[in-house]
Amino acid sequence: MIISELSAHSGVSPRLLRYYEELGLLPATRAPNGYRQYDESAVDTARTVRMMFQMGFPQEKVRALLACASRTASAEDHAVAREKVAEMLDDVDRQLTELGQTRQVLVDFLGREGVRR
């Protein structure tokens, strides 16, 4: 599929798709006319990359997640990627704990006498 089709299927703008390709996160081939060509798996890849960037993950961690899901990566690459993804999961768990604590402080504050919600 060409970039406009990928954009329509993934909900990711053509500009971002080109940027993801430039970063090496979204592979594309070139047709004889110079148009970018993407396979069907690019839809999920584009959505995943966009979601991870929106959540604030750095490029290195996005790359690690993609490598973990890749069928062409070596066993060593998969092991390294899995380790990084596990670290990402630990980070998310830590952030959830912190958010829960922050939420409780706010709930306690609202529960005080004289504080209106």
LODRENDO-638001 format. One record per residue (C-alpha): residue number from 1; residue in one letter; x negated, y negated, z. Coordinates in Angstrom, 1 decimal. Example, Ala and Ser with C-alpha at 12.3 -4.5 7.8 and 13.67 -1.06 7.14 Angstrom:
<rs>
> n;res;u;v;w
> 1;A;-12.3;4.5;7.8
> 2;S;-13.7;1.1;7.1
</rs>
This chain:
<rs>
> n;res;u;v;w
> 1;M;0.0;0.0;0.0
> 2;I;-1.1;-3.6;-0.6
> 3;I;-1.5;-6.2;2.1
> 4;S;2.0;-7.7;1.7
> 5;E;3.5;-4.3;2.1
> 6;L;1.4;-3.5;5.2
> 7;S;2.4;-6.9;6.6
> 8;A;6.1;-6.1;6.1
> 9;H;5.8;-2.6;7.6
> 10;S;3.7;-3.6;10.6
> 11;G;5.0;-7.0;11.4
> 12;V;1.4;-8.3;11.4
> 13;S;0.6;-11.4;9.2
> 14;P;-1.6;-11.0;6.1
> 15;R;-4.0;-13.4;7.7
> 16;L;-4.4;-11.3;10.8
> 17;L;-4.7;-8.1;8.7
> 18;R;-7.6;-9.7;6.8
> 19;Y;-9.2;-10.8;10.1
> 20;Y;-8.9;-7.2;11.5
> 21;E;-10.6;-5.9;8.3
> 22;E;-13.4;-8.5;8.7
> 23;L;-14.0;-7.3;12.2
> 24;G;-14.1;-3.7;11.0
> 25;L;-11.0;-2.7;12.9
> 26;L;-8.7;-2.0;9.9
> 27;P;-10.4;-0.3;6.9
> 28;A;-9.2;-1.1;3.4
> 29;T;-10.4;0.0;0.0
> 30;R;-10.2;-2.2;-3.1
> 31;A;-8.2;-1.5;-6.2
> 32;P;-9.7;-2.3;-9.6
> 33;N;-7.8;-5.6;-9.6
> 34;G;-9.4;-6.5;-6.2
> 35;Y;-6.4;-6.0;-4.1
> 36;R;-6.8;-4.5;-0.7
> 37;Q;-5.4;-1.0;-0.4
> 38;Y;-4.3;0.6;2.9
> 39;D;-3.1;4.1;3.7
> 40;E;0.0;4.8;5.8
> 41;S;-2.0;5.1;9.1
> 42;A;-2.9;1.4;8.7
> 43;V;0.6;0.5;9.9
> 44;D;0.1;2.0;13.4
> 45;T;-3.5;0.7;13.5
> 46;A;-2.5;-2.8;12.7
> 47;R;0.2;-2.8;15.4
> 48;T;-2.1;-1.3;18.0
> 49;V;-4.9;-3.8;17.3
> 50;R;-2.4;-6.7;17.5
> 51;M;-0.9;-5.4;20.7
> 52;M;-4.3;-5.0;22.3
> 53;F;-5.5;-8.4;21.4
> 54;Q;-2.2;-9.9;22.6
> 55;M;-2.8;-8.2;26.0
> 56;G;-6.2;-9.8;26.2
> 57;F;-8.5;-6.8;25.5
> 58;P;-11.8;-7.8;23.9
> 59;Q;-12.9;-6.6;20.5
> 60;E;-15.2;-3.9;22.0
> 61;K;-12.4;-2.3;23.9
> 62;V;-10.1;-2.4;20.9
> 63;R;-12.8;-0.7;18.8
> 64;A;-13.2;1.9;21.6
> 65;L;-9.5;2.8;21.5
> 66;L;-9.5;3.1;17.8
> 67;A;-12.6;5.3;17.9
> 68;C;-10.9;7.5;20.4
> 69;A;-8.0;8.1;18.1
> 70;S;-10.2;8.5;15.0
> 71;R;-10.3;11.9;13.4
> 72;T;-13.6;11.2;11.6
> 73;A;-15.7;10.2;14.7
> 74;S;-18.3;12.5;16.0
> 75;A;-17.9;14.4;19.3
> 76;E;-20.3;12.0;20.9
> 77;D;-18.4;9.0;19.7
> 78;H;-15.2;10.5;21.0
> 79;A;-16.8;11.0;24.4
> 80;V;-18.0;7.4;24.6
> 81;A;-14.6;6.1;23.4
> 82;R;-12.7;8.2;25.9
> 83;E;-14.9;6.8;28.7
> 84;K;-14.2;3.3;27.6
> 85;V;-10.5;4.0;27.4
> 86;A;-10.6;5.4;30.9
> 87;E;-12.2;2.2;32.1
> 88;M;-9.5;0.2;30.3
> 89;L;-6.9;2.3;32.2
> 90;D;-8.6;1.6;35.5
> 91;D;-8.6;-2.1;34.6
> 92;V;-4.9;-2.0;33.9
> 93;D;-4.2;-0.2;37.2
> 94;R;-6.2;-2.8;39.1
> 95;Q;-4.3;-5.6;37.4
> 96;L;-1.0;-3.9;38.2
> 97;T;-2.0;-3.6;41.9
> 98;E;-3.0;-7.3;42.0
> 99;L;0.3;-8.3;40.3
> 100;G;2.3;-6.3;42.9
> 101;Q;0.5;-8.0;45.7
> 102;T;1.1;-11.4;44.1
> 103;R;4.7;-10.6;43.7
> 104;Q;5.1;-9.6;47.3
> 105;V;3.5;-12.9;48.5
> 106;L;6.0;-14.8;46.4
> 107;V;8.9;-12.7;47.6
> 108;D;7.8;-13.3;51.2
> 109;F;7.5;-17.0;50.5
> 110;L;11.1;-17.1;49.1
> 111;G;12.3;-15.2;52.2
> 112;R;11.1;-17.8;54.6
> 113;E;13.7;-20.1;56.2
> 114;G;14.1;-23.4;54.4
> 115;V;12.8;-22.1;51.1
> 116;R;15.5;-22.0;48.4
> 117;R;15.3;-19.9;45.3
</rs>
